[in-house]
Amino acid sequence: MEFASIYSSLGRKVTVIEALDRILANMDKEISQNLKMILKKRGVDFHTAAVVEEIVQAPGGGLICRYKEKDKACEVKGDGILIATGRRAYTQGLITEESAPRYGGWRWNVDVLSQTAAFTPAFRAFTPWEM
């Protein structure tokens, strides 16, 4: 939803195709409805309970996304397609055990500069109530 907001603010036509019955289904329903209403006012189109079937090159350039919404075949054409399929990051091999954040009670201690010889002090991520 962040990119839908950003691209629509930049003047791009944005269409969101969501497989679930509402956007941000893992969040509070009221938040989901309010965000959808705000983005609709900015010109974002929403298609919920829709399943993408294929993405193909359009004959005159661009891309065509074919999807099924309520057992009806639909399509939308665009210059580009952003696919967001989930929230779990693939970090295997990116963070070594030595540089991984450590939980210290109420906060995560993050040793950002341990890799450099000149700096040994640790940076740490503060929680909002510590600021």
C-alpha positions in Angstrom: 0.0 0.0 0.0 3.0 2.3 0.6 4.0 2.1 -3.1 0.4 2.6 -4.2 0.3 5.8 -2.2 3.7 7.0 -3.5 3.0 6.3 -7.1 -0.4 7.9 -7.0 1.1 11.0 -5.3 3.5 11.2 -8.2 0.6 11.3 -10.7 0.7 7.7 -11.8 -2.5 5.7 -12.3 -2.5 2.9 -9.8 -4.5 -0.3 -9.7 -4.3 -2.6 -6.7 -5.3 -6.3 -7.2 -5.7 -8.1 -3.9 -6.4 -11.8 -3.5 -8.0 -11.4 -0.1 -11.4 -9.9 0.5 -9.9 -6.6 1.7 -6.6 -4.7 1.7 -4.3 -5.1 4.7 -6.3 -8.1 5.9 -3.9 -8.7 8.8 -4.7 -5.2 10.3 -7.8 -3.8 12.0 -10.7 -3.7 9.6 -11.4 0.0 10.3 -7.8 0.9 9.4 -8.1 -1.1 6.2 -11.3 0.6 5.2 -10.0 4.1 6.0 -6.9 3.6 4.0 -8.8 2.3 1.1 -11.1 5.3 1.2 -8.2 7.7 1.3 -6.4 6.1 -1.6 -9.6 5.9 -3.6 -9.9 9.7 -3.2 -6.4 9.9 -4.7 -7.5 7.9 -7.7 -6.3 4.4 -6.8 -8.5 1.6 -8.1 -9.0 -1.5 -6.0 -10.0 -5.0 -6.9 -10.3 -7.3 -3.9 -11.0 -11.1 -3.9 -9.2 -11.1 -7.3 -6.6 -13.6 -8.5 -4.0 -12.7 -11.0 -3.9 -15.3 -13.8 -1.2 -14.0 -16.1 0.9 -11.0 -17.0 1.8 -10.6 -20.7 3.5 -8.0 -22.9 1.0 -5.7 -24.6 1.3 -5.5 -28.4 1.9 -1.7 -28.4 4.2 -1.8 -25.3 3.6 -2.0 -21.6 2.1 -5.0 -19.8 -1.3 -6.5 -19.4 -2.4 -8.1 -16.2 -5.2 -10.6 -16.5 -7.1 -11.4 -13.4 -10.3 -13.0 -12.2 -12.6 -11.1 -9.9 -15.8 -12.8 -8.7 -15.5 -15.4 -11.5 -15.3 -12.6 -14.1 -12.3 -12.3 -16.3 -10.7 -8.8 -16.2 -7.6 -7.1 -17.4 -5.7 -3.9 -16.8 -2.9 -2.4 -18.8 0.0 -0.5 -17.4 3.6 0.6 -18.0 4.8 -1.6 -15.1 3.7 -4.0 -12.5 4.8 -4.1 -8.9 4.3 -7.5 -7.3 4.0 -7.7 -3.5 3.5 -11.2 -2.2 4.3 -11.1 1.5 6.2 -9.7 4.4 8.8 -12.2 5.3 12.2 -11.2 4.3 14.7 -13.7 3.0 17.8 -13.0 5.0 19.7 -16.3 5.0 23.4 -15.6 4.6 22.9 -11.8 4.9 23.5 -11.5 8.6 26.3 -13.3 10.3 25.7 -14.6 13.8 28.3 -12.2 15.2 26.5 -9.1 13.7 22.9 -10.2 14.4 20.9 -7.9 16.7 20.7 -9.1 20.3 17.7 -8.6 22.6 18.6 -6.8 25.8 15.5 -6.7 28.0 13.4 -3.9 26.6 15.5 -3.1 23.6 17.5 -4.6 20.7 21.2 -3.9 20.9 22.6 -3.5 17.4 26.4 -3.6 17.0 26.6 -1.7 13.7 30.4 -1.0 13.6 31.9 -4.2 14.9 33.3 -4.9 11.4 35.6 -1.9 11.4 38.8 -1.7 13.4 38.6 2.0 14.2 35.2 1.8 15.9 34.2 -0.6 18.6 31.3 1.1 20.4 27.9 -0.3 19.7 25.0 1.6 18.2 21.6 0.5 19.5 18.0 0.9 18.3 16.0 2.8 20.8 12.4 2.0 21.7 9.9 5.0 21.5 9.6 5.2 25.3 13.3 5.6 25.8 13.4 8.8 23.7 
